[in-house]
Amino acid sequence: MANVEDVESKSGSGENDEKQLGEEIKVKIICIGDSAVGKSKCPNHEIWKNTRLMERFLIDGYKPQQSSTYALTTFNYQMKVNGQKVSVDFWDTAGQERFSTLHRSYYHQAHACIMVFDATRKITYKNLSKWLTELQEHRPNIPCLCAANKIDADMNMTKKSFNFPEKHKMPLYFVSAANGTNVVKLFTDAIEAAVGYKLNTTDFLDKVMRELENFDVEDEGNLSLTDEQKKI
């Protein structure tokens, strides 16, 4: 189980927060981009051997679950945002992006997305447009964060401007899975964005799913049949 920590969040305020306070919020965050951009690999150092980018953030404890049907791996992380319990499911493609498109279940009910490109390979940056198009087919309204990975290979990359995230109003993070630069910041901000989206979404289906999560059968005593009704 990952360590539980308090994070100050801008996920919402007022009556909605008061209603949700005390409940555990469950969110799903997906990571997309070309294969081999560093989403799933860290350097072959003894400490980080056979770990992934997400594991860099979750290294103190995570629960990997492999789905052989869709070649997916999920990582569960527990934390607190403004004193409220949050359960985060991070979804990793497990190489599925090699087939140029991801199964629709990967996007289903995602609350935030991290788009990753390799700062040392221009083609992976150009292909972000393709990934955004696919994302918008399934989850057009969720918040997206853009990450330029492998900046440890060339720190001058941080001085360059990238039009894609600016054009699509995405915050850009210069990160390194190799040395951990900005990894915690990236994932923490993604969690806050996901929580904010879930609590304040105007999407009808998302609202329905949220209500279903809160549905407590034990509180539905009025649905029980009376003795007289059972005789009918």
FENHU-V388648 format. One record per helix or strand of 3 or more residues. SS is the DSSP state (h for helix, s for strand). FROM is the first residue (numbers start at 1). TO is the last residue. If there is no record, write none. Layout:
# FENHU-V388648
<<SS	FROM	TO> <SS	FROM	TO>>
This chain:
# FENHU-V388648
<<h	15	20> <s	25	32> <h	53	58> <s	63	67> <s	72	81> <s	84	92> <h	96	99> <h	104	107> <s	112	118> <h	122	126> <h	128	138> <s	143	149> <h	151	153> <h	155	159> <h	163	167> <s	171	174> <h	183	200> <h	204	214> <h	217	219> <h	221	223> <h	227	231>>
